[in-house]
Amino acid sequence: MLEVSLLNSKKSEFDFVLFIKSSVKIDENKLFFEAASPPDRITSFTSSALPFFNKSQALYESPNINHIKLNEKNEGIINLYYPNSYYEELGNYLVKPHVKLIFYINSEEHTMNIKLAQNISGRTLFPEKNNVKCKNESVVDTQENLLRAKKFSLYSI
């Protein structure tokens, strides 16, 4: 349906320049696109370029939301600033930078996600999970359950 290729963006103010070619007729030759806002580059390194907490925060006033009109050859160019990553499922899943293409064929909506880059390494809202295993794998339980297991009375008489 759609062929997408990355063009050299060094001569442009944009970070990504995508060339789009459609093999089918798209309604009104309109291709909509959305991608997260660029990362915040603030003075403190530790809080710079952190992923957005959710999709609505990532897309809020994003300069990467717009549409293009394809030409008579069903071709077009999309210019994007580097989109940041964001979390889904209450912070359980990190969505890598991508652009979502939305188009209509015979009034039926079609979408396509194009991965653009890796997320910025070392930038996360949550601490990394420690996969180091302890040598002493003692039972972690509530104080009540530990006392019951040792046959202590919960009531003082």
C-alpha positions, 0 to 999 in steps of 0.5 A: 500500500504505502512505501516509506523511505528515509531521506537525508535530513542534513540539509533540513531543519528537521530530524527525519524526512520521509518519502511516501509513495502510495500504490493505491488511491487515497481519499482526497490524497490526504495522508495524516501523521502523528508522532510524539513531541521532541524530547525536552532538552533542559539544563539538567542532564538527569531530567533532560529527554525523559520519556513522556508518561503517556500517549496523550502527554506525548501528543499534546501540542506536538509539532509532529502532528499534521497532514500532507497532500500527495501529488498526482503520482501519489507521492509526498514528503513528511518532515518530522522533529525527533519524536520522544518515546512514551509509556503505555499501560501505566508505565509498564511498556515503553513505546519507542519513537515512531510515526503513525500514518493514517489514511483512508481508502474508500472511506475506510481508515487504515493506519501504519506505524513506522519505527524511526529510532531507538529511545534515548538510552539511559532515559527512563521514568522508572528505575531499571529492574535489578536482575541480580540474584541473591545467594541467600533466597530467604522468604519475604513475607509479612510479619504476621505470617512469619510469626504464625509460622513460628507458632507465636500467639497473636494475642497476649494473655 
